[in-house]
Structure formats: structure tokens, C-alpha cells
Amino acid sequence: MEKALEGIKVIEVGGAAAMPLVGMLMGSWGAEVIHIEPPARGDMMRDFLAQGVAGWAKPHPVNYIWEHVGRNKKSIAINMETPEGRSILHKLIASADVFLNNLRPYEMEKFGLPYEILSKINPRIVYANLTGYGTQGPEENVGGYDSVAFWARSGVMDLMHDFDTAPNISRPAYGDSITSHSLLAGVMAALFIRERTGAGQQVEVSLYNTATWVLGFDISCCLITGEDVFRPQRKTMGNPIRNLYPTKDNRWIMLGMTNAQHYWPDFCKVIGRPELEKDPKFATYEARAQNSAELVSIIEATFRSKTCAEWLKILRATRLIWSPVATPLEVTQDEQAQANEFFVDWDHPQYGKIKVLNNPIKLKRTPARIHGKAPDLGEHTATVLQELGFSPEAISKMKKDGVVG
């Protein structure tokens, strides 16, 4: 059974990435996802790549960003500024299972889409809302993309750099992609609960809230202690074998031995420094923490003695926990990623044979599939409206009047 969510209808209002990624993933399991776009202008993601994402992406004839967020969907262009457009949207929601949106409270009111109204139209609707900062409080109507609401506001950005360097700017849709899974989990839980109770409900997720959850160990520390968290620095890392080291050819290797004492004897042998194992300055976790700056310097000098390729050959023969710091291009060529179907080949009707990211959630009995390309603007307007009972003449008039596109 490939289309496990066949029969589930999802209406999507909004743009950017976090909320639309949920629709794309649900569509890969067979849900009917109808993406609402403004006529003429369309979704901002359609043109994001052509703009170079403000210097963060490479323009290409294959609109890979739009395909990533928009595939597996239908597109219907509706002018929500008009009463007729809002009426059409209400009719769509009346027969839907899920209403995905990233509207702020004032936009919900403006377009006649608050939960109180839609739940009367359809008591079974799962009303899934994603915002930057949440729907309550003094900033309920403040806009927020992942770079500000997820990365900067939460504390993630502050913790992800050494004291003598500027904070790292997030990659495009980094926080969006993580937050999309929070919203997807909420939607699927609400659908499951609806099967038991018969009633829909609201699902609320925000970029800011998800980021604090992602930073859960650190935020929990602040909640309990009332103090800020430790800011470990690479050159003085308390656990030197859970740290980052440069190689002779200026690549980097991440050591990830959190359970440090277990791996310490083997690590000393692997790097050719067996004398370090029982050195009183480094023999225990506490001793290594106390003398971390000296040990980090020793390990760094050792790693700088060989190229990354030489270290990979050595480390792959061990049971140590480590990883090369790979580039995104190297990830696409990684045998492990390919073996686990991170990517999928696709014969795109416009672009021909391409590779795209697969749904990362693997359901073995009901696998995800690509069921359609990212739609052209308004590609399904006429079809969807006819299914709602509008005649061709009525649709033609609405297009002429600018209600739909």
C-alpha cells in the first residue's frame, strides 16, 4: 500500500518552508494537498532560487527549492482579499481533513480563517498553525523566519561559536526543516486522536518554541539553575575527545566520544600516543577536564600530522566514535546516505532525470513516493473548483474578476 494517506485532504495557506514542507511530506504518503497561492504573484518560493536566496543558493535551470517544498501538491490561485475568494476557501475546508497555515492571529481574522469559524464549518478539521513566536503574548503578530525566530532568538546562535568569532548565520530553512517535523507530528497525532474521538482540534507550533525544545539540555539547565549555560570553547573543551580537530590538509574531523573513559585507552593507541593513557594529567575524565587546554593542543598537533584521507583510513579500522566534517556535496556522494535511501531518482516531466531528497521518515509497509512535480501557479484551479460544483462559466467569470487565477 503506497498511498497510506489516500483520502486525506489537506488545504495549505501560506508560504516559506516550514509549513509547506509538512504538506510535501504528507503528499509523499498519498494525501491530496491543495496549496493556495495568490493569483499572478504566487508563492514566494517559486522565485527564491532565481533571486539566489540573497547569496545563499546557486541559481540553476532546475528550480530545486520549489521542487523541494512544492512537489506532491496541487496549486489553486485564490485572491483571499475578496469575499468570493474567502468563500471558496471555506468550501474547500468544509470537505478537508487538515488546514495547514502559517498565518498570524491578525491574518486569521483578516481572511476569516480563525479556528472558531472553521471548526463550525467542519468540526473534524485539524487546524494546524505555524508561526514565528506563537499565537499569544506581545509578539503574537510579529513575523519571524527561521534565521531570527529559530536560530537567533532561542539561544542556538549564541552558543554555536567561539568567543573570538562572530555567531554563525543559519543556512536557509535550517530551523524550518526541524520545525516542519514538529508540526507533522502534531498533525498526525491529531488525526489519530480524531479517529478515536471523531473531533478535530487545533495544533500550534512555532519556530521559537521548537528551537527551545531542540536546545532542551541547555534551556533545562537555565530553568533549574537560574544561570546561563556553559559556553565550551574548542581549545579548552572539557572532554577533548568530544571535540573538533584540523588535519594536515585543513580538513576537520569531529571526535564524538561522549562516554570518554570507555574509549580513552583505544584512542591513545589509535593516534600513536599510548603514553597518554595513564599519564596522571589525562588518565581520568576529571583529570582531562582540568588539563583540557594542554590535551587539546597535543591532540591537535597529532591530527595536523596527517591528511584527512590518512586519518579516515586509520579511524575506519577502529570502533571509536568520530566523523569527518563533510561538505553537502560529499553527503550526496556518501555510500551510507545512498544505502539508506536519503535521495531518490526521479524522472521529472519537465527537467528529466534528477535526484531529490527523499522523505526522511521510513515507513516500511507504506513507503513514501513522489506523486507529482511542484505545480505551476494555478495549475489545478479549474479542476478543484469544478469538484466543488462551480460551472466552467462561473470559473471563467471569477478569473476575469480576479477572484481566482
RONU-726894 format. One record per residue (C-alpha): x, y, z. Coordinates in nm, 2 decimals, decimal comma, padded with zeros to 4 digits, always signed. Example, Ala and Ser with C-alpha at 12.3 -4.5 7.8 and 13.67 -1.06 7.14 Angstrom:
<r c1="+01,23" c2="-00,45" c3="+00,78"/>
<r c1="+01,37" c2="-00,11" c3="+00,71"/>
# end
This chain:
<r c1="+00,00" c2="+00,00" c3="+00,00"/>
<r c1="+00,19" c2="+00,30" c3="-00,13"/>
<r c1="-00,07" c2="+00,58" c3="-00,07"/>
<r c1="-00,13" c2="+00,53" c3="+00,30"/>
<r c1="-00,28" c2="+00,87" c3="+00,34"/>
<r c1="-00,50" c2="+00,85" c3="+00,04"/>
<r c1="-00,84" c2="+01,00" c3="+00,12"/>
<r c1="-00,69" c2="+01,27" c3="+00,35"/>
<r c1="-00,74" c2="+01,62" c3="+00,20"/>
<r c1="-00,50" c2="+01,89" c3="+00,31"/>
<r c1="-00,56" c2="+02,26" c3="+00,24"/>
<r c1="-00,24" c2="+02,48" c3="+00,27"/>
<r c1="-00,24" c2="+02,86" c3="+00,31"/>
<r c1="+00,09" c2="+03,03" c3="+00,34"/>
<r c1="+00,45" c2="+03,01" c3="+00,21"/>
<r c1="+00,81" c2="+03,00" c3="+00,31"/>
<r c1="+00,93" c2="+02,65" c3="+00,41"/>
<r c1="+00,83" c2="+02,51" c3="+00,75"/>
<r c1="+00,46" c2="+02,47" c3="+00,70"/>
<r c1="+00,47" c2="+02,38" c3="+00,32"/>
<r c1="+00,73" c2="+02,10" c3="+00,40"/>
<r c1="+00,46" c2="+01,93" c3="+00,61"/>
<r c1="+00,23" c2="+01,92" c3="+00,31"/>
<r c1="+00,50" c2="+01,79" c3="+00,08"/>
<r c1="+00,57" c2="+01,50" c3="+00,33"/>
<r c1="+00,20" c2="+01,42" c3="+00,37"/>
<r c1="+00,17" c2="+01,42" c3="-00,01"/>
<r c1="+00,45" c2="+01,17" c3="-00,04"/>
<r c1="+00,23" c2="+00,92" c3="+00,15"/>
<r c1="-00,07" c2="+00,99" c3="-00,08"/>
<r c1="-00,26" c2="+01,28" c3="+00,08"/>
<r c1="-00,43" c2="+01,52" c3="-00,15"/>
<r c1="-00,26" c2="+01,85" c3="-00,08"/>
<r c1="-00,41" c2="+02,17" c3="-00,22"/>
<r c1="-00,17" c2="+02,47" c3="-00,20"/>
<r c1="-00,35" c2="+02,81" c3="-00,21"/>
<r c1="-00,15" c2="+03,08" c3="-00,38"/>
<r c1="-00,22" c2="+03,45" c3="-00,46"/>
<r c1="-00,30" c2="+03,49" c3="-00,83"/>
<r c1="-00,03" c2="+03,64" c3="-01,06"/>
<r c1="+00,23" c2="+03,66" c3="-00,78"/>
<r c1="+00,22" c2="+03,31" c3="-00,65"/>
<r c1="+00,42" c2="+03,15" c3="-00,37"/>
<r c1="+00,75" c2="+03,33" c3="-00,28"/>
<r c1="+00,94" c2="+03,00" c3="-00,30"/>
<r c1="+00,87" c2="+02,99" c3="-00,68"/>
<r c1="+01,12" c2="+03,28" c3="-00,73"/>
<r c1="+01,35" c2="+03,22" c3="-00,43"/>
<r c1="+01,62" c2="+03,03" c3="-00,63"/>
<r c1="+01,62" c2="+03,29" c3="-00,91"/>
<r c1="+01,70" c2="+03,55" c3="-00,65"/>
<r c1="+01,99" c2="+03,34" c3="-00,52"/>
<r c1="+01,83" c2="+03,34" c3="-00,18"/>
<r c1="+02,02" c2="+03,66" c3="-00,11"/>
<r c1="+02,36" c2="+03,49" c3="-00,18"/>
<r c1="+02,28" c2="+03,16" c3="-00,01"/>
<r c1="+02,19" c2="+02,94" c3="-00,30"/>
<r c1="+02,31" c2="+02,88" c3="-00,66"/>
<r c1="+02,07" c2="+02,96" c3="-00,93"/>
<r c1="+02,00" c2="+02,67" c3="-01,17"/>
<r c1="+01,76" c2="+02,58" c3="-01,46"/>
<r c1="+01,61" c2="+02,32" c3="-01,22"/>
<r c1="+01,41" c2="+02,51" c3="-00,96"/>
<r c1="+01,53" c2="+02,27" c3="-00,69"/>
<r c1="+01,40" c2="+02,48" c3="-00,40"/>
<r c1="+01,04" c2="+02,49" c3="-00,53"/>
<r c1="+01,05" c2="+02,12" c3="-00,61"/>
<r c1="+01,17" c2="+02,05" c3="-00,25"/>
<r c1="+00,88" c2="+02,23" c3="-00,09"/>
<r c1="+00,61" c2="+02,21" c3="-00,36"/>
<r c1="+00,61" c2="+01,87" c3="-00,51"/>
<r c1="+00,32" c2="+01,62" c3="-00,44"/>
<r c1="+00,07" c2="+01,91" c3="-00,44"/>
<r c1="-00,20" c2="+02,08" c3="-00,64"/>
<r c1="-00,20" c2="+02,46" c3="-00,69"/>
<r c1="-00,51" c2="+02,67" c3="-00,69"/>
<r c1="-00,48" c2="+03,05" c3="-00,71"/>
<r c1="-00,73" c2="+03,24" c3="-00,49"/>
<r c1="-00,75" c2="+03,61" c3="-00,41"/>
<r c1="-00,82" c2="+03,59" c3="-00,04"/>
<r c1="-00,86" c2="+03,96" c3="-00,02"/>
<r c1="-01,21" c2="+03,92" c3="-00,19"/>
<r c1="-01,52" c2="+03,79" c3="-00,02"/>
<r c1="-01,57" c2="+03,54" c3="-00,31"/>
<r c1="-01,22" c2="+03,41" c3="-00,26"/>
<r c1="-01,27" c2="+03,35" c3="+00,11"/>
<r c1="-01,60" c2="+03,18" c3="+00,04"/>
<r c1="-01,42" c2="+02,94" c3="-00,20"/>
<r c1="-01,16" c2="+02,87" c3="+00,07"/>
<r c1="-01,44" c2="+02,79" c3="+00,33"/>
<r c1="-01,59" c2="+02,54" c3="+00,08"/>
<r c1="-01,26" c2="+02,37" c3="+00,04"/>
<r c1="-01,21" c2="+02,35" c3="+00,42"/>
<r c1="-01,56" c2="+02,21" c3="+00,47"/>
<r c1="-01,46" c2="+01,89" c3="+00,30"/>
<r c1="-01,09" c2="+01,88" c3="+00,42"/>
<r c1="-00,92" c2="+01,69" c3="+00,69"/>
<r c1="-00,63" c2="+01,93" c3="+00,76"/>
<r c1="-00,59" c2="+02,30" c3="+00,73"/>
<r c1="-00,22" c2="+02,38" c3="+00,73"/>
<r c1="-00,13" c2="+02,75" c3="+00,76"/>
<r c1="+00,13" c2="+02,99" c3="+00,89"/>
<r c1="-00,10" c2="+03,28" c3="+00,95"/>
<r c1="-00,05" c2="+03,52" c3="+01,24"/>
<r c1="-00,36" c2="+03,59" c3="+01,45"/>
<r c1="-00,44" c2="+03,92" c3="+01,28"/>
<r c1="-00,42" c2="+03,75" c3="+00,94"/>
<r c1="-00,66" c2="+03,47" c3="+01,06"/>
<r c1="-00,91" c2="+03,74" c3="+01,14"/>
<r c1="-00,85" c2="+03,94" c3="+00,83"/>
<r c1="-00,91" c2="+03,64" c3="+00,60"/>
<r c1="-01,20" c2="+03,49" c3="+00,81"/>
<r c1="-00,99" c2="+03,19" c3="+00,90"/>
<r c1="-00,98" c2="+03,16" c3="+01,28"/>
<r c1="-01,04" c2="+02,82" c3="+01,43"/>
<r c1="-01,37" c2="+02,92" c3="+01,59"/>
<r c1="-01,51" c2="+02,99" c3="+01,24"/>
<r c1="-01,36" c2="+02,69" c3="+01,06"/>
<r c1="-01,45" c2="+02,44" c3="+01,33"/>
<r c1="-01,82" c2="+02,53" c3="+01,29"/>
<r c1="-01,78" c2="+02,48" c3="+00,91"/>
<r c1="-01,60" c2="+02,15" c3="+00,97"/>
<r c1="-01,59" c2="+02,01" c3="+01,33"/>
<r c1="-01,35" c2="+01,73" c3="+01,22"/>
<r c1="-01,09" c2="+01,97" c3="+01,08"/>
<r c1="-00,74" c2="+01,95" c3="+01,21"/>
<r c1="-00,63" c2="+02,32" c3="+01,22"/>
<r c1="-00,25" c2="+02,32" c3="+01,21"/>
<r c1="-00,09" c2="+02,66" c3="+01,26"/>
<r c1="+00,28" c2="+02,75" c3="+01,25"/>
<r c1="+00,41" c2="+03,09" c3="+01,35"/>
<r c1="+00,74" c2="+03,25" c3="+01,44"/>
<r c1="+00,67" c2="+03,33" c3="+01,80"/>
<r c1="+00,34" c2="+03,17" c3="+01,90"/>
<r c1="-00,02" c2="+03,29" c3="+01,89"/>
<r c1="-00,02" c2="+03,45" c3="+02,24"/>
<r c1="+00,17" c2="+03,73" c3="+02,40"/>
<r c1="+00,30" c2="+04,07" c3="+02,29"/>
<r c1="+00,47" c2="+03,94" c3="+01,98"/>
<r c1="+00,18" c2="+03,72" c3="+01,85"/>
<r c1="+00,16" c2="+03,92" c3="+01,53"/>
<r c1="+00,54" c2="+03,96" c3="+01,47"/>
<r c1="+00,68" c2="+03,79" c3="+01,17"/>
<r c1="+00,97" c2="+03,56" c3="+01,20"/>
<r c1="+01,17" c2="+03,34" c3="+00,97"/>
<r c1="+01,39" c2="+03,06" c3="+01,09"/>
<r c1="+01,70" c2="+03,28" c3="+01,09"/>
<r c1="+01,56" c2="+03,51" c3="+01,36"/>
<r c1="+01,28" c2="+03,32" c3="+01,54"/>
<r c1="+01,45" c2="+02,98" c3="+01,55"/>
<r c1="+01,82" c2="+03,05" c3="+01,53"/>
<r c1="+01,88" c2="+03,39" c3="+01,69"/>
<r c1="+01,60" c2="+03,43" c3="+01,94"/>
<r c1="+01,63" c2="+03,08" c3="+02,10"/>
<r c1="+01,99" c2="+03,09" c3="+02,21"/>
<r c1="+02,11" c2="+02,85" c3="+01,94"/>
<r c1="+02,31" c2="+03,12" c3="+01,75"/>
<r c1="+02,47" c2="+03,25" c3="+02,07"/>
<r c1="+02,61" c2="+02,90" c3="+02,16"/>
<r c1="+02,73" c2="+02,80" c3="+01,82"/>
<r c1="+03,06" c2="+02,99" c3="+01,80"/>
<r c1="+03,38" c2="+03,05" c3="+01,99"/>
<r c1="+03,41" c2="+03,37" c3="+02,20"/>
<r c1="+03,65" c2="+03,53" c3="+01,95"/>
<r c1="+03,43" c2="+03,48" c3="+01,64"/>
<r c1="+03,10" c2="+03,62" c3="+01,52"/>
<r c1="+02,79" c2="+03,40" c3="+01,56"/>
<r c1="+02,72" c2="+03,17" c3="+01,27"/>
<r c1="+02,43" c2="+03,27" c3="+01,04"/>
<r c1="+02,19" c2="+02,98" c3="+00,98"/>
<r c1="+02,16" c2="+02,80" c3="+00,65"/>
<r c1="+01,84" c2="+02,86" c3="+00,46"/>
<r c1="+01,54" c2="+02,67" c3="+00,60"/>
<r c1="+01,75" c2="+02,51" c3="+00,88"/>
<r c1="+01,51" c2="+02,58" c3="+01,16"/>
<r c1="+01,21" c2="+02,55" c3="+00,91"/>
<r c1="+01,31" c2="+02,19" c3="+00,83"/>
<r c1="+01,33" c2="+02,09" c3="+01,20"/>
<r c1="+01,01" c2="+02,27" c3="+01,29"/>
<r c1="+00,82" c2="+02,10" c3="+01,00"/>
<r c1="+00,87" c2="+01,77" c3="+01,18"/>
<r c1="+00,72" c2="+01,92" c3="+01,50"/>
<r c1="+00,41" c2="+02,03" c3="+01,30"/>
<r c1="+00,39" c2="+01,70" c3="+01,11"/>
<r c1="+00,40" c2="+01,51" c3="+01,44"/>
<r c1="+00,12" c2="+01,73" c3="+01,58"/>
<r c1="-00,10" c2="+01,68" c3="+01,27"/>
<r c1="-00,06" c2="+01,31" c3="+01,26"/>
<r c1="-00,13" c2="+01,28" c3="+01,63"/>
<r c1="-00,44" c2="+01,50" c3="+01,59"/>
<r c1="-00,56" c2="+01,28" c3="+01,30"/>
<r c1="-00,51" c2="+00,97" c3="+01,51"/>
<r c1="-00,70" c2="+01,12" c3="+01,80"/>
<r c1="-00,98" c2="+01,22" c3="+01,57"/>
<r c1="-01,01" c2="+00,86" c3="+01,46"/>
<r c1="-01,08" c2="+00,78" c3="+01,83"/>
<r c1="-01,30" c2="+01,07" c3="+01,92"/>
<r c1="-01,44" c2="+01,20" c3="+01,60"/>
<r c1="-01,34" c2="+01,56" c3="+01,67"/>
<r c1="-01,07" c2="+01,77" c3="+01,52"/>
<r c1="-00,86" c2="+02,02" c3="+01,71"/>
<r c1="-00,60" c2="+02,30" c3="+01,69"/>
<r c1="-00,23" c2="+02,22" c3="+01,65"/>
<r c1="+00,01" c2="+02,50" c3="+01,73"/>
<r c1="+00,38" c2="+02,50" c3="+01,66"/>
<r c1="+00,62" c2="+02,79" c3="+01,65"/>
<r c1="+00,98" c2="+02,83" c3="+01,53"/>
<r c1="+01,08" c2="+02,98" c3="+01,86"/>
<r c1="+00,92" c2="+02,71" c3="+02,07"/>
<r c1="+01,07" c2="+02,43" c3="+01,86"/>
<r c1="+01,41" c2="+02,58" c3="+01,89"/>
<r c1="+01,39" c2="+02,59" c3="+02,27"/>
<r c1="+01,30" c2="+02,22" c3="+02,26"/>
<r c1="+01,59" c2="+02,15" c3="+02,03"/>
<r c1="+01,81" c2="+02,33" c3="+02,28"/>
<r c1="+01,64" c2="+02,13" c3="+02,56"/>
<r c1="+01,95" c2="+02,03" c3="+02,76"/>
<r c1="+02,07" c2="+02,39" c3="+02,78"/>
<r c1="+01,73" c2="+02,55" c3="+02,84"/>
<r c1="+01,66" c2="+02,29" c3="+03,11"/>
<r c1="+01,98" c2="+02,39" c3="+03,28"/>
<r c1="+01,87" c2="+02,76" c3="+03,28"/>
<r c1="+01,53" c2="+02,67" c3="+03,42"/>
<r c1="+01,67" c2="+02,47" c3="+03,71"/>
<r c1="+01,98" c2="+02,67" c3="+03,80"/>
<r c1="+01,86" c2="+03,02" c3="+03,71"/>
<r c1="+02,20" c2="+03,07" c3="+03,55"/>
<r c1="+02,32" c2="+03,08" c3="+03,19"/>
<r c1="+02,48" c2="+02,76" c3="+03,04"/>
<r c1="+02,85" c2="+02,68" c3="+02,99"/>
<r c1="+03,00" c2="+02,81" c3="+02,67"/>
<r c1="+03,26" c2="+02,54" c3="+02,59"/>
<r c1="+03,53" c2="+02,65" c3="+02,35"/>
<r c1="+03,72" c2="+02,43" c3="+02,11"/>
<r c1="+04,07" c2="+02,50" c3="+02,25"/>
<r c1="+03,96" c2="+02,43" c3="+02,61"/>
<r c1="+03,69" c2="+02,16" c3="+02,56"/>
<r c1="+03,63" c2="+01,98" c3="+02,89"/>
<r c1="+03,61" c2="+01,65" c3="+02,71"/>
<r c1="+03,89" c2="+01,67" c3="+02,45"/>
<r c1="+03,78" c2="+01,36" c3="+02,27"/>
<r c1="+03,44" c2="+01,51" c3="+02,20"/>
<r c1="+03,59" c2="+01,79" c3="+02,00"/>
<r c1="+03,69" c2="+01,92" c3="+01,66"/>
<r c1="+04,04" c2="+01,89" c3="+01,51"/>
<r c1="+04,20" c2="+02,01" c3="+01,19"/>
<r c1="+04,41" c2="+01,78" c3="+00,97"/>
<r c1="+04,73" c2="+01,85" c3="+00,77"/>
<r c1="+04,53" c2="+01,95" c3="+00,46"/>
<r c1="+04,30" c2="+02,18" c3="+00,65"/>
<r c1="+04,00" c2="+01,95" c3="+00,67"/>
<r c1="+03,83" c2="+01,88" c3="+01,00"/>
<r c1="+03,74" c2="+01,56" c3="+01,20"/>
<r c1="+03,48" c2="+01,56" c3="+01,48"/>
<r c1="+03,55" c2="+01,32" c3="+01,77"/>
<r c1="+03,23" c2="+01,22" c3="+01,94"/>
<r c1="+03,33" c2="+01,01" c3="+02,23"/>
<r c1="+03,08" c2="+01,14" c3="+02,49"/>
<r c1="+03,14" c2="+00,82" c3="+02,70"/>
<r c1="+03,51" c2="+00,93" c3="+02,72"/>
<r c1="+03,66" c2="+00,69" c3="+02,97"/>
<r c1="+03,54" c2="+00,39" c3="+02,78"/>
<r c1="+03,72" c2="+00,50" c3="+02,46"/>
<r c1="+04,02" c2="+00,67" c3="+02,61"/>
<r c1="+04,26" c2="+00,37" c3="+02,61"/>
<r c1="+04,19" c2="+00,28" c3="+02,25"/>
<r c1="+04,20" c2="+00,64" c3="+02,14"/>
<r c1="+04,55" c2="+00,68" c3="+02,28"/>
<r c1="+04,67" c2="+00,37" c3="+02,09"/>
<r c1="+04,50" c2="+00,47" c3="+01,76"/>
<r c1="+04,66" c2="+00,82" c3="+01,74"/>
<r c1="+05,00" c2="+00,67" c3="+01,83"/>
<r c1="+05,02" c2="+00,82" c3="+02,18"/>
<r c1="+04,98" c2="+00,53" c3="+02,41"/>
<r c1="+05,18" c2="+00,70" c3="+02,68"/>
<r c1="+04,89" c2="+00,95" c3="+02,73"/>
<r c1="+04,66" c2="+00,67" c3="+02,86"/>
<r c1="+04,79" c2="+00,65" c3="+03,21"/>
<r c1="+04,95" c2="+00,99" c3="+03,24"/>
<r c1="+04,81" c2="+01,14" c3="+03,57"/>
<r c1="+04,72" c2="+01,46" c3="+03,39"/>
<r c1="+04,49" c2="+01,27" c3="+03,14"/>
<r c1="+04,41" c2="+00,93" c3="+03,29"/>
<r c1="+04,06" c2="+01,01" c3="+03,42"/>
<r c1="+03,77" c2="+01,22" c3="+03,29"/>
<r c1="+03,83" c2="+01,47" c3="+03,57"/>
<r c1="+04,20" c2="+01,50" c3="+03,50"/>
<r c1="+04,14" c2="+01,55" c3="+03,13"/>
<r c1="+03,89" c2="+01,82" c3="+03,21"/>
<r c1="+04,13" c2="+02,00" c3="+03,44"/>
<r c1="+04,41" c2="+01,99" c3="+03,19"/>
<r c1="+04,20" c2="+02,02" c3="+02,88"/>
<r c1="+04,38" c2="+02,30" c3="+02,71"/>
<r c1="+04,71" c2="+02,11" c3="+02,72"/>
<r c1="+04,55" c2="+01,79" c3="+02,59"/>
<r c1="+04,35" c2="+01,96" c3="+02,31"/>
<r c1="+04,68" c2="+02,11" c3="+02,20"/>
<r c1="+04,85" c2="+01,77" c3="+02,20"/>
<r c1="+04,56" c2="+01,60" c3="+02,00"/>
<r c1="+04,55" c2="+01,89" c3="+01,76"/>
<r c1="+04,92" c2="+01,86" c3="+01,68"/>
<r c1="+04,87" c2="+01,49" c3="+01,63"/>
<r c1="+04,59" c2="+01,53" c3="+01,39"/>
<r c1="+04,77" c2="+01,80" c3="+01,20"/>
<r c1="+05,04" c2="+01,54" c3="+01,12"/>
<r c1="+04,83" c2="+01,36" c3="+00,87"/>
<r c1="+04,58" c2="+01,44" c3="+00,59"/>
<r c1="+04,21" c2="+01,38" c3="+00,63"/>
<r c1="+04,23" c2="+01,08" c3="+00,40"/>
<r c1="+04,51" c2="+00,93" c3="+00,60"/>
<r c1="+04,31" c2="+00,97" c3="+00,92"/>
<r c1="+03,99" c2="+00,83" c3="+00,77"/>
<r c1="+04,18" c2="+00,51" c3="+00,67"/>
<r c1="+04,31" c2="+00,48" c3="+01,03"/>
<r c1="+03,98" c2="+00,57" c3="+01,21"/>
<r c1="+03,76" c2="+00,34" c3="+00,99"/>
<r c1="+03,95" c2="+00,04" c3="+01,12"/>
<r c1="+03,85" c2="+00,13" c3="+01,48"/>
<r c1="+03,54" c2="+00,13" c3="+01,70"/>
<r c1="+03,59" c2="+00,49" c3="+01,80"/>
<r c1="+03,31" c2="+00,74" c3="+01,76"/>
<r c1="+03,41" c2="+01,01" c3="+01,50"/>
<r c1="+03,31" c2="+01,16" c3="+01,17"/>
<r c1="+03,48" c2="+01,37" c3="+00,90"/>
<r c1="+03,33" c2="+01,72" c3="+00,87"/>
<r c1="+03,17" c2="+01,66" c3="+00,53"/>
<r c1="+03,06" c2="+01,92" c3="+00,27"/>
<r c1="+02,70" c2="+01,90" c3="+00,14"/>
<r c1="+02,83" c2="+01,78" c3="-00,19"/>
<r c1="+03,02" c2="+01,49" c3="-00,02"/>
<r c1="+02,70" c2="+01,39" c3="+00,16"/>
<r c1="+02,52" c2="+01,35" c3="-00,18"/>
<r c1="+02,81" c2="+01,10" c3="-00,27"/>
<r c1="+02,81" c2="+00,92" c3="+00,06"/>
<r c1="+02,76" c2="+00,55" c3="+00,03"/>
<r c1="+02,59" c2="+00,53" c3="+00,37"/>
<r c1="+02,34" c2="+00,80" c3="+00,27"/>
<r c1="+02,27" c2="+00,63" c3="-00,06"/>
<r c1="+02,23" c2="+00,28" c3="+00,10"/>
<r c1="+01,96" c2="+00,42" c3="+00,33"/>
<r c1="+01,77" c2="+00,60" c3="+00,05"/>
<r c1="+01,83" c2="+00,96" c3="+00,16"/>
<r c1="+01,79" c2="+01,05" c3="-00,20"/>
<r c1="+01,57" c2="+00,93" c3="-00,48"/>
<r c1="+01,60" c2="+00,92" c3="-00,86"/>
<r c1="+01,31" c2="+01,09" c3="-01,03"/>
<r c1="+01,21" c2="+01,13" c3="-01,39"/>
<r c1="+01,07" c2="+01,48" c3="-01,37"/>
<r c1="+00,82" c2="+01,57" c3="-01,65"/>
<r c1="+01,00" c2="+01,90" c3="-01,72"/>
<r c1="+01,36" c2="+01,85" c3="-01,61"/>
<r c1="+01,42" c2="+01,49" c3="-01,70"/>
<r c1="+01,62" c2="+01,26" c3="-01,47"/>
<r c1="+01,71" c2="+01,43" c3="-01,14"/>
<r c1="+01,78" c2="+01,33" c3="-00,78"/>
<r c1="+01,59" c2="+01,48" c3="-00,49"/>
<r c1="+01,58" c2="+01,44" c3="-00,11"/>
<r c1="+01,36" c2="+01,15" c3="+00,00"/>
<r c1="+01,11" c2="+01,17" c3="+00,28"/>
<r c1="+01,34" c2="+01,11" c3="+00,59"/>
<r c1="+01,07" c2="+00,91" c3="+00,77"/>
<r c1="+01,08" c2="+00,55" c3="+00,65"/>
<r c1="+00,76" c2="+00,35" c3="+00,68"/>
<r c1="+00,85" c2="+00,01" c3="+00,56"/>
<r c1="+00,50" c2="-00,11" c3="+00,47"/>
<r c1="+00,38" c2="+00,22" c3="+00,33"/>
<r c1="+00,68" c2="+00,39" c3="+00,17"/>
<r c1="+00,68" c2="+00,75" c3="+00,06"/>
<r c1="+00,68" c2="+00,82" c3="-00,31"/>
<r c1="+00,69" c2="+01,13" c3="-00,54"/>
<r c1="+00,34" c2="+01,16" c3="-00,67"/>
<r c1="+00,38" c2="+01,48" c3="-00,88"/>
<r c1="+00,60" c2="+01,77" c3="-00,96"/>
<r c1="+00,58" c2="+02,10" c3="-00,79"/>
<r c1="+00,27" c2="+02,26" c3="-00,96"/>
<r c1="+00,26" c2="+02,55" c3="-01,19"/>
<r c1="+00,08" c2="+02,85" c3="-01,04"/>
<r c1="-00,30" c2="+02,79" c3="-01,05"/>
<r c1="-00,24" c2="+02,46" c3="-01,24"/>
<r c1="-00,53" c2="+02,29" c3="-01,07"/>
<r c1="-00,76" c2="+02,59" c3="-01,01"/>
<r c1="-01,03" c2="+02,49" c3="-01,27"/>
<r c1="-01,02" c2="+02,12" c3="-01,17"/>
<r c1="-01,06" c2="+02,18" c3="-00,80"/>
<r c1="-01,33" c2="+02,44" c3="-00,85"/>
<r c1="-01,53" c2="+02,21" c3="-01,07"/>
<r c1="-01,50" c2="+01,94" c3="-00,80"/>
<r c1="-01,66" c2="+02,20" c3="-00,56"/>
<r c1="-01,95" c2="+02,23" c3="-00,80"/>
<r c1="-01,86" c2="+02,55" c3="-00,99"/>
<r c1="-01,95" c2="+02,56" c3="-01,36"/>
<r c1="-01,70" c2="+02,64" c3="-01,63"/>
<r c1="-01,88" c2="+02,97" c3="-01,69"/>
<r c1="-01,86" c2="+03,07" c3="-01,32"/>
<r c1="-01,49" c2="+02,98" c3="-01,31"/>
<r c1="-01,43" c2="+03,19" c3="-01,62"/>
<r c1="-01,61" c2="+03,49" c3="-01,46"/>
<r c1="-01,41" c2="+03,45" c3="-01,14"/>
<r c1="-01,09" c2="+03,45" c3="-01,33"/>
<r c1="-01,20" c2="+03,76" c3="-01,52"/>
<r c1="-01,29" c2="+03,93" c3="-01,20"/>
<r c1="-00,96" c2="+03,85" c3="-01,04"/>
<r c1="-01,11" c2="+03,62" c3="-00,77"/>
<r c1="-00,91" c2="+03,32" c3="-00,89"/>
<r c1="-00,61" c2="+03,26" c3="-01,12"/>
# end
